[in-house]
Amino acid sequence: MHHLKGSVPIPVTLINTRDCFVHDLIVKESILNLGEGRENVSKREYYFSKESLPQNYLSVVGLPKNADLDNMENLRVGITTYENFYSHADLRHMESCIEETERCSSDNMFLPMTA
């Protein structure tokens, strides 16, 4: 089995929809310095407001009915987004890996419907 050099186990999910939330969420933004080429990474974490919690929120996330809703961590939605996470070099490397995968696929190096 052929593996791409430098592959890392980082899940990458692309969401092609916008404005798909029913609830207005509170956004907590922080700026991170993750090293050269990634000095200005914007991290956004999303929370419900205690006034607009979904009716079944506490039971779904496993909190007791008397949970402290003034504690923001109890209102976490579970979505974190990053902007400027990858450096230009990281993106170029990903692109070369994608091109290698396309080449392997064109050369029938993968089982059908697996690449």
Phi and psi in radians as a Rosetta constraint file:
Dihedral C 1 N 2 CA 2 C 2 CIRCULARHARMONIC -1.575 0.35
Dihedral N 2 CA 2 C 2 N 3 CIRCULARHARMONIC 2.233 0.35
Dihedral C 2 N 3 CA 3 C 3 CIRCULARHARMONIC -2.026 0.35
Dihedral N 3 CA 3 C 3 N 4 CIRCULARHARMONIC 2.542 0.35
Dihedral C 3 N 4 CA 4 C 4 CIRCULARHARMONIC -1.310 0.35
Dihedral N 4 CA 4 C 4 N 5 CIRCULARHARMONIC 2.373 0.35
Dihedral C 4 N 5 CA 5 C 5 CIRCULARHARMONIC -1.138 0.35
Dihedral N 5 CA 5 C 5 N 6 CIRCULARHARMONIC 2.451 0.35
Dihedral C 5 N 6 CA 6 C 6 CIRCULARHARMONIC 1.358 0.35
Dihedral N 6 CA 6 C 6 N 7 CIRCULARHARMONIC 0.176 0.35
Dihedral C 6 N 7 CA 7 C 7 CIRCULARHARMONIC -1.118 0.35
Dihedral N 7 CA 7 C 7 N 8 CIRCULARHARMONIC 2.427 0.35
Dihedral C 7 N 8 CA 8 C 8 CIRCULARHARMONIC -2.167 0.35
Dihedral N 8 CA 8 C 8 N 9 CIRCULARHARMONIC 2.560 0.35
Dihedral C 8 N 9 CA 9 C 9 CIRCULARHARMONIC -1.440 0.35
Dihedral N 9 CA 9 C 9 N 10 CIRCULARHARMONIC 1.082 0.35
Dihedral C 9 N 10 CA 10 C 10 CIRCULARHARMONIC -1.915 0.35
Dihedral N 10 CA 10 C 10 N 11 CIRCULARHARMONIC 2.090 0.35
Dihedral C 10 N 11 CA 11 C 11 CIRCULARHARMONIC -1.247 0.35
Dihedral N 11 CA 11 C 11 N 12 CIRCULARHARMONIC 2.334 0.35
Dihedral C 11 N 12 CA 12 C 12 CIRCULARHARMONIC -2.132 0.35
Dihedral N 12 CA 12 C 12 N 13 CIRCULARHARMONIC 2.083 0.35
Dihedral C 12 N 13 CA 13 C 13 CIRCULARHARMONIC -2.112 0.35
Dihedral N 13 CA 13 C 13 N 14 CIRCULARHARMONIC 2.209 0.35
Dihedral C 13 N 14 CA 14 C 14 CIRCULARHARMONIC -1.828 0.35
Dihedral N 14 CA 14 C 14 N 15 CIRCULARHARMONIC 2.222 0.35
Dihedral C 14 N 15 CA 15 C 15 CIRCULARHARMONIC -1.914 0.35
Dihedral N 15 CA 15 C 15 N 16 CIRCULARHARMONIC 2.108 0.35
Dihedral C 15 N 16 CA 16 C 16 CIRCULARHARMONIC -1.763 0.35
Dihedral N 16 CA 16 C 16 N 17 CIRCULARHARMONIC 0.396 0.35
Dihedral C 16 N 17 CA 17 C 17 CIRCULARHARMONIC -2.022 0.35
Dihedral N 17 CA 17 C 17 N 18 CIRCULARHARMONIC 2.767 0.35
Dihedral C 17 N 18 CA 18 C 18 CIRCULARHARMONIC -2.226 0.35
Dihedral N 18 CA 18 C 18 N 19 CIRCULARHARMONIC 2.690 0.35
Dihedral C 18 N 19 CA 19 C 19 CIRCULARHARMONIC 0.873 0.35
Dihedral N 19 CA 19 C 19 N 20 CIRCULARHARMONIC 0.859 0.35
Dihedral C 19 N 20 CA 20 C 20 CIRCULARHARMONIC -1.745 0.35
Dihedral N 20 CA 20 C 20 N 21 CIRCULARHARMONIC 0.249 0.35
Dihedral C 20 N 21 CA 21 C 21 CIRCULARHARMONIC -1.650 0.35
Dihedral N 21 CA 21 C 21 N 22 CIRCULARHARMONIC 2.433 0.35
Dihedral C 21 N 22 CA 22 C 22 CIRCULARHARMONIC -1.469 0.35
Dihedral N 22 CA 22 C 22 N 23 CIRCULARHARMONIC -0.523 0.35
Dihedral C 22 N 23 CA 23 C 23 CIRCULARHARMONIC -1.810 0.35
Dihedral N 23 CA 23 C 23 N 24 CIRCULARHARMONIC 2.513 0.35
Dihedral C 23 N 24 CA 24 C 24 CIRCULARHARMONIC -1.278 0.35
Dihedral N 24 CA 24 C 24 N 25 CIRCULARHARMONIC 2.194 0.35
Dihedral C 24 N 25 CA 25 C 25 CIRCULARHARMONIC -1.854 0.35
Dihedral N 25 CA 25 C 25 N 26 CIRCULARHARMONIC 2.691 0.35
Dihedral C 25 N 26 CA 26 C 26 CIRCULARHARMONIC -1.569 0.35
Dihedral N 26 CA 26 C 26 N 27 CIRCULARHARMONIC 2.325 0.35
Dihedral C 26 N 27 CA 27 C 27 CIRCULARHARMONIC -1.932 0.35
Dihedral N 27 CA 27 C 27 N 28 CIRCULARHARMONIC 2.210 0.35
Dihedral C 27 N 28 CA 28 C 28 CIRCULARHARMONIC -1.878 0.35
Dihedral N 28 CA 28 C 28 N 29 CIRCULARHARMONIC 2.014 0.35
Dihedral C 28 N 29 CA 29 C 29 CIRCULARHARMONIC -1.931 0.35
Dihedral N 29 CA 29 C 29 N 30 CIRCULARHARMONIC 2.404 0.35
Dihedral C 29 N 30 CA 30 C 30 CIRCULARHARMONIC -2.369 0.35
Dihedral N 30 CA 30 C 30 N 31 CIRCULARHARMONIC 2.618 0.35
Dihedral C 30 N 31 CA 31 C 31 CIRCULARHARMONIC -1.815 0.35
Dihedral N 31 CA 31 C 31 N 32 CIRCULARHARMONIC 2.241 0.35
Dihedral C 31 N 32 CA 32 C 32 CIRCULARHARMONIC -1.994 0.35
Dihedral N 32 CA 32 C 32 N 33 CIRCULARHARMONIC 2.558 0.35
Dihedral C 32 N 33 CA 33 C 33 CIRCULARHARMONIC -1.892 0.35
Dihedral N 33 CA 33 C 33 N 34 CIRCULARHARMONIC 1.857 0.35
Dihedral C 33 N 34 CA 34 C 34 CIRCULARHARMONIC -1.822 0.35
Dihedral N 34 CA 34 C 34 N 35 CIRCULARHARMONIC 0.367 0.35
Dihedral C 34 N 35 CA 35 C 35 CIRCULARHARMONIC 1.844 0.35
Dihedral N 35 CA 35 C 35 N 36 CIRCULARHARMONIC -3.092 0.35
Dihedral C 35 N 36 CA 36 C 36 CIRCULARHARMONIC -0.956 0.35
Dihedral N 36 CA 36 C 36 N 37 CIRCULARHARMONIC 2.238 0.35
Dihedral C 36 N 37 CA 37 C 37 CIRCULARHARMONIC 1.448 0.35
Dihedral N 37 CA 37 C 37 N 38 CIRCULARHARMONIC -0.107 0.35
Dihedral C 37 N 38 CA 38 C 38 CIRCULARHARMONIC -2.391 0.35
Dihedral N 38 CA 38 C 38 N 39 CIRCULARHARMONIC 0.778 0.35
Dihedral C 38 N 39 CA 39 C 39 CIRCULARHARMONIC -1.406 0.35
Dihedral N 39 CA 39 C 39 N 40 CIRCULARHARMONIC -0.262 0.35
Dihedral C 39 N 40 CA 40 C 40 CIRCULARHARMONIC -2.293 0.35
Dihedral N 40 CA 40 C 40 N 41 CIRCULARHARMONIC 1.027 0.35
Dihedral C 40 N 41 CA 41 C 41 CIRCULARHARMONIC -1.540 0.35
Dihedral N 41 CA 41 C 41 N 42 CIRCULARHARMONIC 2.187 0.35
Dihedral C 41 N 42 CA 42 C 42 CIRCULARHARMONIC -1.630 0.35
Dihedral N 42 CA 42 C 42 N 43 CIRCULARHARMONIC 2.097 0.35
Dihedral C 42 N 43 CA 43 C 43 CIRCULARHARMONIC -1.904 0.35
Dihedral N 43 CA 43 C 43 N 44 CIRCULARHARMONIC 2.200 0.35
Dihedral C 43 N 44 CA 44 C 44 CIRCULARHARMONIC -2.111 0.35
Dihedral N 44 CA 44 C 44 N 45 CIRCULARHARMONIC 2.214 0.35
Dihedral C 44 N 45 CA 45 C 45 CIRCULARHARMONIC -1.990 0.35
Dihedral N 45 CA 45 C 45 N 46 CIRCULARHARMONIC 2.492 0.35
Dihedral C 45 N 46 CA 46 C 46 CIRCULARHARMONIC -2.000 0.35
Dihedral N 46 CA 46 C 46 N 47 CIRCULARHARMONIC 2.442 0.35
Dihedral C 46 N 47 CA 47 C 47 CIRCULARHARMONIC -2.373 0.35
Dihedral N 47 CA 47 C 47 N 48 CIRCULARHARMONIC 2.634 0.35
Dihedral C 47 N 48 CA 48 C 48 CIRCULARHARMONIC -1.355 0.35
Dihedral N 48 CA 48 C 48 N 49 CIRCULARHARMONIC 2.705 0.35
Dihedral C 48 N 49 CA 49 C 49 CIRCULARHARMONIC -1.517 0.35
Dihedral N 49 CA 49 C 49 N 50 CIRCULARHARMONIC 2.601 0.35
Dihedral C 49 N 50 CA 50 C 50 CIRCULARHARMONIC -1.152 0.35
Dihedral N 50 CA 50 C 50 N 51 CIRCULARHARMONIC -0.358 0.35
Dihedral C 50 N 51 CA 51 C 51 CIRCULARHARMONIC -1.356 0.35
Dihedral N 51 CA 51 C 51 N 52 CIRCULARHARMONIC -0.361 0.35
Dihedral C 51 N 52 CA 52 C 52 CIRCULARHARMONIC -2.167 0.35
Dihedral N 52 CA 52 C 52 N 53 CIRCULARHARMONIC 0.616 0.35
Dihedral C 52 N 53 CA 53 C 53 CIRCULARHARMONIC -1.154 0.35
Dihedral N 53 CA 53 C 53 N 54 CIRCULARHARMONIC 2.455 0.35
Dihedral C 53 N 54 CA 54 C 54 CIRCULARHARMONIC -1.025 0.35
Dihedral N 54 CA 54 C 54 N 55 CIRCULARHARMONIC 2.593 0.35
Dihedral C 54 N 55 CA 55 C 55 CIRCULARHARMONIC -0.995 0.35
Dihedral N 55 CA 55 C 55 N 56 CIRCULARHARMONIC -0.634 0.35
Dihedral C 55 N 56 CA 56 C 56 CIRCULARHARMONIC -1.766 0.35
Dihedral N 56 CA 56 C 56 N 57 CIRCULARHARMONIC 0.260 0.35
Dihedral C 56 N 57 CA 57 C 57 CIRCULARHARMONIC -0.974 0.35
Dihedral N 57 CA 57 C 57 N 58 CIRCULARHARMONIC -0.897 0.35
Dihedral C 57 N 58 CA 58 C 58 CIRCULARHARMONIC -1.034 0.35
Dihedral N 58 CA 58 C 58 N 59 CIRCULARHARMONIC -0.758 0.35
Dihedral C 58 N 59 CA 59 C 59 CIRCULARHARMONIC -1.233 0.35
Dihedral N 59 CA 59 C 59 N 60 CIRCULARHARMONIC -0.632 0.35
Dihedral C 59 N 60 CA 60 C 60 CIRCULARHARMONIC -1.147 0.35
Dihedral N 60 CA 60 C 60 N 61 CIRCULARHARMONIC -0.733 0.35
Dihedral C 60 N 61 CA 61 C 61 CIRCULARHARMONIC -1.572 0.35
Dihedral N 61 CA 61 C 61 N 62 CIRCULARHARMONIC -0.029 0.35
Dihedral C 61 N 62 CA 62 C 62 CIRCULARHARMONIC 1.403 0.35
Dihedral N 62 CA 62 C 62 N 63 CIRCULARHARMONIC 0.488 0.35
Dihedral C 62 N 63 CA 63 C 63 CIRCULARHARMONIC -1.658 0.35
Dihedral N 63 CA 63 C 63 N 64 CIRCULARHARMONIC 2.586 0.35
Dihedral C 63 N 64 CA 64 C 64 CIRCULARHARMONIC -1.210 0.35
Dihedral N 64 CA 64 C 64 N 65 CIRCULARHARMONIC 2.792 0.35
Dihedral C 64 N 65 CA 65 C 65 CIRCULARHARMONIC -1.093 0.35
Dihedral N 65 CA 65 C 65 N 66 CIRCULARHARMONIC -0.399 0.35
Dihedral C 65 N 66 CA 66 C 66 CIRCULARHARMONIC -1.752 0.35
Dihedral N 66 CA 66 C 66 N 67 CIRCULARHARMONIC 0.415 0.35
Dihedral C 66 N 67 CA 67 C 67 CIRCULARHARMONIC -1.025 0.35
Dihedral N 67 CA 67 C 67 N 68 CIRCULARHARMONIC 2.555 0.35
Dihedral C 67 N 68 CA 68 C 68 CIRCULARHARMONIC -1.295 0.35
Dihedral N 68 CA 68 C 68 N 69 CIRCULARHARMONIC 1.793 0.35
Dihedral C 68 N 69 CA 69 C 69 CIRCULARHARMONIC -1.484 0.35
Dihedral N 69 CA 69 C 69 N 70 CIRCULARHARMONIC 0.013 0.35
Dihedral C 69 N 70 CA 70 C 70 CIRCULARHARMONIC -1.464 0.35
Dihedral N 70 CA 70 C 70 N 71 CIRCULARHARMONIC -0.240 0.35
Dihedral C 70 N 71 CA 71 C 71 CIRCULARHARMONIC -1.511 0.35
Dihedral N 71 CA 71 C 71 N 72 CIRCULARHARMONIC 1.926 0.35
Dihedral C 71 N 72 CA 72 C 72 CIRCULARHARMONIC -0.977 0.35
Dihedral N 72 CA 72 C 72 N 73 CIRCULARHARMONIC -0.562 0.35
Dihedral C 72 N 73 CA 73 C 73 CIRCULARHARMONIC -1.099 0.35
Dihedral N 73 CA 73 C 73 N 74 CIRCULARHARMONIC -0.420 0.35
Dihedral C 73 N 74 CA 74 C 74 CIRCULARHARMONIC -1.365 0.35
Dihedral N 74 CA 74 C 74 N 75 CIRCULARHARMONIC -0.146 0.35
Dihedral C 74 N 75 CA 75 C 75 CIRCULARHARMONIC -1.928 0.35
Dihedral N 75 CA 75 C 75 N 76 CIRCULARHARMONIC 0.207 0.35
Dihedral C 75 N 76 CA 76 C 76 CIRCULARHARMONIC -1.074 0.35
Dihedral N 76 CA 76 C 76 N 77 CIRCULARHARMONIC 2.315 0.35
Dihedral C 76 N 77 CA 77 C 77 CIRCULARHARMONIC -1.382 0.35
Dihedral N 77 CA 77 C 77 N 78 CIRCULARHARMONIC -0.640 0.35
Dihedral C 77 N 78 CA 78 C 78 CIRCULARHARMONIC 1.821 0.35
Dihedral N 78 CA 78 C 78 N 79 CIRCULARHARMONIC 0.222 0.35
Dihedral C 78 N 79 CA 79 C 79 CIRCULARHARMONIC -1.993 0.35
Dihedral N 79 CA 79 C 79 N 80 CIRCULARHARMONIC 2.248 0.35
Dihedral C 79 N 80 CA 80 C 80 CIRCULARHARMONIC -2.264 0.35
Dihedral N 80 CA 80 C 80 N 81 CIRCULARHARMONIC 2.293 0.35
Dihedral C 80 N 81 CA 81 C 81 CIRCULARHARMONIC -2.103 0.35
Dihedral N 81 CA 81 C 81 N 82 CIRCULARHARMONIC 2.702 0.35
Dihedral C 81 N 82 CA 82 C 82 CIRCULARHARMONIC -2.263 0.35
Dihedral N 82 CA 82 C 82 N 83 CIRCULARHARMONIC 2.514 0.35
Dihedral C 82 N 83 CA 83 C 83 CIRCULARHARMONIC -2.193 0.35
Dihedral N 83 CA 83 C 83 N 84 CIRCULARHARMONIC 2.413 0.35
Dihedral C 83 N 84 CA 84 C 84 CIRCULARHARMONIC 1.172 0.35
Dihedral N 84 CA 84 C 84 N 85 CIRCULARHARMONIC 0.484 0.35
Dihedral C 84 N 85 CA 85 C 85 CIRCULARHARMONIC -1.195 0.35
Dihedral N 85 CA 85 C 85 N 86 CIRCULARHARMONIC -0.721 0.35
Dihedral C 85 N 86 CA 86 C 86 CIRCULARHARMONIC -1.683 0.35
Dihedral N 86 CA 86 C 86 N 87 CIRCULARHARMONIC 2.414 0.35
Dihedral C 86 N 87 CA 87 C 87 CIRCULARHARMONIC -1.339 0.35
Dihedral N 87 CA 87 C 87 N 88 CIRCULARHARMONIC 2.950 0.35
Dihedral C 87 N 88 CA 88 C 88 CIRCULARHARMONIC -1.055 0.35
Dihedral N 88 CA 88 C 88 N 89 CIRCULARHARMONIC -0.699 0.35
Dihedral C 88 N 89 CA 89 C 89 CIRCULARHARMONIC -1.109 0.35
Dihedral N 89 CA 89 C 89 N 90 CIRCULARHARMONIC -0.700 0.35
Dihedral C 89 N 90 CA 90 C 90 CIRCULARHARMONIC -1.053 0.35
Dihedral N 90 CA 90 C 90 N 91 CIRCULARHARMONIC -0.794 0.35
Dihedral C 90 N 91 CA 91 C 91 CIRCULARHARMONIC -1.144 0.35
Dihedral N 91 CA 91 C 91 N 92 CIRCULARHARMONIC -0.683 0.35
Dihedral C 91 N 92 CA 92 C 92 CIRCULARHARMONIC -1.103 0.35
Dihedral N 92 CA 92 C 92 N 93 CIRCULARHARMONIC -0.707 0.35
Dihedral C 92 N 93 CA 93 C 93 CIRCULARHARMONIC -1.131 0.35
Dihedral N 93 CA 93 C 93 N 94 CIRCULARHARMONIC -0.781 0.35
Dihedral C 93 N 94 CA 94 C 94 CIRCULARHARMONIC -1.025 0.35
Dihedral N 94 CA 94 C 94 N 95 CIRCULARHARMONIC -0.750 0.35
Dihedral C 94 N 95 CA 95 C 95 CIRCULARHARMONIC -1.061 0.35
Dihedral N 95 CA 95 C 95 N 96 CIRCULARHARMONIC -0.719 0.35
Dihedral C 95 N 96 CA 96 C 96 CIRCULARHARMONIC -1.165 0.35
Dihedral N 96 CA 96 C 96 N 97 CIRCULARHARMONIC -0.630 0.35
Dihedral C 96 N 97 CA 97 C 97 CIRCULARHARMONIC -1.145 0.35
Dihedral N 97 CA 97 C 97 N 98 CIRCULARHARMONIC -0.686 0.35
Dihedral C 97 N 98 CA 98 C 98 CIRCULARHARMONIC -1.116 0.35
Dihedral N 98 CA 98 C 98 N 99 CIRCULARHARMONIC -0.753 0.35
Dihedral C 98 N 99 CA 99 C 99 CIRCULARHARMONIC -1.103 0.35
Dihedral N 99 CA 99 C 99 N 100 CIRCULARHARMONIC -0.664 0.35
Dihedral C 99 N 100 CA 100 C 100 CIRCULARHARMONIC -1.132 0.35
Dihedral N 100 CA 100 C 100 N 101 CIRCULARHARMONIC -0.734 0.35
Dihedral C 100 N 101 CA 101 C 101 CIRCULARHARMONIC -1.085 0.35
Dihedral N 101 CA 101 C 101 N 102 CIRCULARHARMONIC -0.746 0.35
Dihedral C 101 N 102 CA 102 C 102 CIRCULARHARMONIC -1.078 0.35
Dihedral N 102 CA 102 C 102 N 103 CIRCULARHARMONIC -0.720 0.35
Dihedral C 102 N 103 CA 103 C 103 CIRCULARHARMONIC -1.111 0.35
Dihedral N 103 CA 103 C 103 N 104 CIRCULARHARMONIC -0.796 0.35
Dihedral C 103 N 104 CA 104 C 104 CIRCULARHARMONIC -1.077 0.35
Dihedral N 104 CA 104 C 104 N 105 CIRCULARHARMONIC -0.710 0.35
Dihedral C 104 N 105 CA 105 C 105 CIRCULARHARMONIC -1.112 0.35
Dihedral N 105 CA 105 C 105 N 106 CIRCULARHARMONIC -0.771 0.35
Dihedral C 105 N 106 CA 106 C 106 CIRCULARHARMONIC -1.102 0.35
Dihedral N 106 CA 106 C 106 N 107 CIRCULARHARMONIC -0.530 0.35
Dihedral C 106 N 107 CA 107 C 107 CIRCULARHARMONIC -1.547 0.35
Dihedral N 107 CA 107 C 107 N 108 CIRCULARHARMONIC 0.201 0.35
Dihedral C 107 N 108 CA 108 C 108 CIRCULARHARMONIC 0.978 0.35
Dihedral N 108 CA 108 C 108 N 109 CIRCULARHARMONIC 0.705 0.35
Dihedral C 108 N 109 CA 109 C 109 CIRCULARHARMONIC -1.499 0.35
Dihedral N 109 CA 109 C 109 N 110 CIRCULARHARMONIC -0.140 0.35
Dihedral C 109 N 110 CA 110 C 110 CIRCULARHARMONIC -1.978 0.35
Dihedral N 110 CA 110 C 110 N 111 CIRCULARHARMONIC 2.738 0.35
Dihedral C 110 N 111 CA 111 C 111 CIRCULARHARMONIC -1.134 0.35
Dihedral N 111 CA 111 C 111 N 112 CIRCULARHARMONIC 2.663 0.35
Dihedral C 111 N 112 CA 112 C 112 CIRCULARHARMONIC -0.974 0.35
Dihedral N 112 CA 112 C 112 N 113 CIRCULARHARMONIC 2.427 0.35
Dihedral C 112 N 113 CA 113 C 113 CIRCULARHARMONIC 1.118 0.35
Dihedral N 113 CA 113 C 113 N 114 CIRCULARHARMONIC 0.485 0.35
Dihedral C 113 N 114 CA 114 C 114 CIRCULARHARMONIC -2.066 0.35
Dihedral N 114 CA 114 C 114 N 115 CIRCULARHARMONIC -0.121 0.35
